[in-house]
Amino acid sequence: MPAGGRRYVPMQVRVAVTGFNAIGGVMLTLALTAFGVLLSGMQIDPANQGGTGYLDFVLFFNAVLFLFPLAMVLVFLGTRVKRGEHWAWLASLVFWAFVGTMAPLLTWLLPAPAVFAIVPVCCAAALVGLLLTPQARTHCADLDD
């Protein structure tokens, strides 16, 4: 390690970690918005909506609340990848592979617009591509120090 305790972080890792933090911030914002919507005391009559509109609405915002822990995990993994920890690099690859496969599957199962599959898959592919560069792999190599 160089003098001063700082280690050089390759540009690919910095860009990937910035992506982790940006996506985590968006997920956190969505989760907090959903929390606010659920606490707003909505005055809706489910019977007049055919019985399902209100339930779909509440289930959607409850599902969005699950983005909060994922956002925290994402920011945590980003911090650890920047430090060069091999386990975090592997966990990040698994996380983005999960996102890249589950987003299209959920979009297909729940008839949602294609953008809900395309954007997560593109982000996941870009971040996995950055993490698989030789510089990032070397930075996060499992070295027995």
MARMAR-869175 format. One record per atom (N, C-alpha, C, O): x, y, z. Coordinates in steps of 0.05 Angstrom, whole numbers, plus 5000, padded with zeros to 4 digits. Example, Ala and Ser with C-alpha at 12.3 -4.5 7.8 and 13.67 -1.06 7.14 Angstrom:
<recs>
526448865156/524649105156/526449345156/528549345169/525749555142/527349795143/525850015157/526850235161/
</recs>
This chain:
<recs>
501749775000/500050005000/501850255000/503850265015/501150454984/502850694983/502850845009/501150805026/504651035010/504751205034/502151355038/500951445018/501351395062/498851535068/496451345070/494251435076/496851085064/494750895067/492650895045/490650755047/493151045024/491251055002/492150864979/494550854973/490250734968/490750544946/489550654921/487350764921/491050614899/490050714873/487550554865/487550304866/485450694857/482950564849/482650614819/482550844811/482550404802/482350444773/479750594766/477750584780/479850734743/477550884734/475050714730/472850804736/475450464720/473150294716/471650234742/469250224743/473150194763/471950144790/470650394800/468450384811/471850624796/470650874805/467950924790/466051004803/467850874764/465450914749/463350714758/460950794761/464150464762/462150264771/461050334799/458650314803/462750424817/461850494844/460050744842/458050764858/460650934825/458851164821/456151064811/454051164819/456150874793/453650754784/452150614806/449650644808/453550464823/452350344846/450950554863/448650514871/452350764869/451250974887/448851114873/446951184887/449051174848/446851304834/444351134833/442151224839/444750884826/442450694825/441350654853/438850644857/443050634873/442150604901/440650854910/438650834924/441451094901/440051334908/437251344895/435351434908/437051254870/434451254857/432651054871/430351114876/433750824878/432050624892/431250724919/428950674927/432950864933/432250974959/430051184956/428251194972/430351354936/428251564931/425551434925/423551524935/425551234908/423051094902/421850964927/419450974931/423550844944/422550714968/421350924987/419250874999/422751144990/421651355008/419151484997/417351555013/418951504971/416451604959/414151414964/411951494971/414651154960/412650954966/411750964995/409350935001/413650995013/413051015041/411251255046/409251235061/411851475034/410151715037/407351675026/405351765038/407151545003/404551494991/402851315009/400451365013/404151105020/402650925037/401751055063/399750975075/403251255073/402551385097/400751625093/399951765112/399951685068/398451925062/395551915069/394152115067/394551685078/391751665085/389951695061/388051855061/390351525041/388851535016/385951485022/385251305038/384151625009/381251585012/380251474985/379351614968/380451214983/379651074958/377650854966/378050724986/375650814950/373650604954/374250374936/373650394912/375350154946/376049924929/373549804915/373849704892/371249814927/368849694915/368149844888/367149714870/368550094887/367850254863/369950214841/369450304818/372250094847/374250044828/374349754818/376249664806/372149614823/372149334815/373549154834/374048924829/374349264857/375649104878/378549054875/379848964894/379749114853/382649054850/384449304847/386749284853/383349524839/385049764836/386549844861/388949904860/385149844883/386349934908/388449724917/390649804926/387749474914/389649264922/392149274905/394349254916/391849304880/394249324862/395949564870/398349554870/394549784876/395950034884/397649984909/399950054910/396349874929/397749824955/399949624951/402149654962/399449404937/401549204933/403849314917/406149244923/403349494898/405549614883/407349774901/409749744901/406149944918/407850114935/409149954958/411250024967/407849734967/409149564986/411549424973/413649394986/411249344948/413549214934/415849414930/418149344933/415149664924/417249874921/418749914947/421049984947/417449874970/418849904996/421149704998/423049765013/420949484984/423149284986/425649384971/427749254973/425449604957/427849714944/429749834965/432149864960/428649914989/430350035009/432649855018/434949945017/432149605026/434449435034/436349385011/438749365014/435149354986/436949304963/438749554958/441049524950/437649794962/439250034959/441550034979/443750114972/440949965004/443049965024/445249755018/447549805021/444349515008/446349315001/448049404978/450449364977/446749544959/448249644935/450349844943/452549834933/449650034960/451650234969/453850104985/456150174982/453149915002/455149765018/457049615000/459449625003/455949474980/457649324961/459449514945/461849454941/458449744937/460049934923/462450034939/464650054929/461950084965/464050174982/466249954985/468650014984/465349704988/467249484991/468749424965/471149354966/467449454943/468849414917/470949624913/473149564904/470349864921/472250084918/474750034935/476950104928/474349894958/476549824975/478149584964/480349524974/477049454944/478449234931/477948964944/479648784941/475748934957/475148674970/473948474950/471948534937/475248244948/474448044928/471647944932/470147914913/470847894957/468147784962/466047984953/463947904943/466548244956/464548444947/464448454917/462248494906/466648414904/466648404875/464948174865/463348204847/465347934877/463847704869/460847744876/459147674859/460247854899/457447894907/456148104888/453748074882/457648294879/456648494860/455948364833/453848424821/457648184824/457048044799/454547874802/452847864784/454147744825/451747584830/449347764831/447247704820/449547994845/447348174848/446448274821/444048274815/448348364804/447548464778/446548254759/444848304742/447548004762/446447784746/443547734754/441847674737/443047744780/440347714790/438447934779/436247874770/439348174780/437748404770/437348364740/435048404730/439348284726/439248254697/437348034688/436348044665/436947834705/435047624698/432347664709/430347594696/432147784733/429447814745/427848044734/425448024732/429148254725/427648484714/425948404690/423648474688/427148264670/425548184647/423347984655/421147984644/424047804673/422147594681/419747724695/417447654688/420247914713/418048044727/416448224707/413948244710/417748344688/416348504669/414548334651/412448414643/415448084646/413847904630/411447794646/409247784636/412047714672/409947604689/407747814696/405347754695/408648054702/406848274708/406748444683/408848574677/404648454669/404648604644/405448894648/403749064653/407948944646/409049214650/410349304624/411049144607/410749564622/412149674598/414949564596/416249504616/415949534571/418549414567/420849574579/422949464585/420349834584/422549994595/423249904623/425549944632/421349774637/421949664664/423849424663/424949344683/424149304639/426149094636/428649194623/430849114630/428349374603/430649464588/432649624604/435049584603/431649814620/433449984636/435049824656/437449864657/433849654673/435449504692/437449314678/439749284688/436649194656/438449004642/440849164631/443149064633/440349394619/442549554608/444449654630/446849644627/443349744653/445049824676/446649584686/449049614692/445349354689/446749124700/448949034681/451148974690/448349034655/450448954635/452749144635/455049064634/452249404637/454349604637/456149574662/458549584661/454849534685/456449514710/457949254711/460249244721/456749034702/458248774701/460648804681/462748704687/460148944659/462348984640/464649144653/466949074648/463949344668/466049494682/467549334703/469949344706/466049164717/467249004738/468948774727/470748674741/468448694702/469948474690/472448574674/473748404662/472948834674/475348924661/477848824676/477648784700/480048794662/482448704675/483348884699/484348784719/482949144696/483749324717/482049274742/483049284765/479449244739/477649194762/478248924774/478248894799/478748724758/479348454769/481948464784/482148334805/483948604774/486448624788/486148774814/487248704835/484548984814/484049154838/482748984860/483349014883/480948804852/479448644871/480448364872/478948184881/482848314864/483948044864/484247944893/484648094912/483847674896/484047544922/486947484927/487947264921/488347684938/491247644944/491647574973/490347684991/493347384977/493947305005/496147485015/498547425011/495347705028/497347895038/498447815065/500147955076/
</recs>
